[in-house]
Amino acid sequence: MKRKLVIAAVVASVAIGGGTAVAFADDDARGTTADVRTARPAAEAPGSADVSAAEAIAAALKARPGTAVSADLDTEAGDDDRGWEVEILGTGTTSYDVLVDPATGRVLGTHTAGDDADDVREARTLLKGTGVTAAEAAEKATTKGFVTSVDLEADGAGAWEVETDGSSAEERDWNVALDDAKLTAVRDDDGQDETGDDD
């Protein structure tokens, strides 16, 4: 009888919570005990998006042709812009933000970004004559973990700054060179990589 109640409670918690649950029942001399664990829905975990950064960029470029200069994954619950937000340089000084569903790769919407002609010109200057795109930078960094953002950095000679979530759920930043796609860890002033570990 107690086992049936435990199973019914587990089923109810899954139905109400929307997550997944696993129950372990153990009959002993004192009766039945249960250990119920509920996992977070996959869409809330940054590294669990089904659509990669490179795939999100490709989908955004189909909706708004141009040059991708950033892709950022937002999986915060309750956020209206949840998903991949990809910034595309259009013609002239126009840029667009394209929202891509992280589970399906479907474009959810586009809008014209604020016109900042100086930023657009600077991005075009940095990318002129380079051979590494945002999607290629994201692909290069996938060997280090699930890519959660790719951004064009204007410091120095410029580079793609890529953030990854590794298997240990540590976020790490990487630079991908604009000319040869060389991948290097971002280091702080003390010469340590961004996780604080020496290489």
C-alpha positions, 0 to 999 in steps of 0.5 A, spaced: 500 500 500 505 504 501 509 503 495 503 505 491 502 511 494 510 513 493 509 511 486 503 516 485 507 521 489 512 521 484 507 521 478 504 527 481 510 531 482 513 529 475 506 532 472 506 538 476 513 540 476 514 539 469 521 536 470 523 528 470 523 524 477 527 518 479 524 514 485 527 509 489 523 504 493 526 500 499 522 495 503 525 494 509 522 492 516 520 499 518 516 500 511 517 503 504 522 509 503 523 513 497 528 518 494 525 523 489 530 527 485 527 532 480 532 534 474 531 541 471 528 542 464 533 541 459 532 548 456 534 552 463 541 549 462 546 553 458 550 547 455 543 543 454 541 547 448 540 543 442 542 548 437 549 550 437 552 557 436 554 555 429 547 553 427 544 559 430 548 563 426 547 560 420 539 560 421 540 568 423 544 569 416 538 566 412 533 571 416 537 577 415 543 576 410 550 580 412 555 578 417 554 575 424 558 579 429 556 576 436 551 570 438 549 569 445 545 564 449 540 566 454 536 561 458 534 565 464 527 563 465 522 568 464 526 572 460 522 574 453 529 574 449 530 567 451 534 563 446 540 565 441 541 572 440 545 573 434 547 580 431 548 581 424 551 587 420 547 589 414 548 594 409 551 600 410 550 602 418 544 597 419 545 592 424 540 587 426 538 582 432 535 575 430 532 571 436 533 563 434 530 558 438 535 554 442 531 547 441 529 548 434 533 553 430 527 556 428 528 564 428 523 567 433 524 574 431 528 580 428 529 587 429 533 593 427 538 594 433 540 601 435 544 605 430 551 606 432 555 607 426 561 608 429 561 601 432 559 598 425 564 601 422 569 599 427 567 591 426 567 592 418 574 594 419 576 589 424 573 583 419 576 586 413 581 581 410 580 576 415 578 569 414 575 567 420 567 568 421 563 568 428 561 561 426 568 558 424 570 561 431 564 557 435 566 551 431 573 552 433 572 552 440 567 546 441 573 542 443 573 546 449 566 545 451 559 547 449 559 554 446 555 559 449 557 566 446 561 568 441 563 576 440 567 580 436 573 584 440 576 590 438 582 590 443 588 590 440 588 586 433 581 584 434 579 577 436 573 573 437 572 572 444 568 565 445 565 563 452 564 555 453 561 551 458 565 545 460 563 538 462 565 541 469 560 546 468 565 551 469 565 557 464 571 559 460 573 564 455 577 563 449 580 568 444 580 565 436 584 569 432 581 573 426 586 571 421 588 563 422 583 561 428 588 560 433 585 558 439 588 561 446 585 561 453 584 568 456 588 570 461 588 575 467 593 580 469 596 574 473 597 570 467 592 565 469 586 562 465 580 565 467 578 559 471 584 561 476 588 555 474 595 555 471 596 551 464 
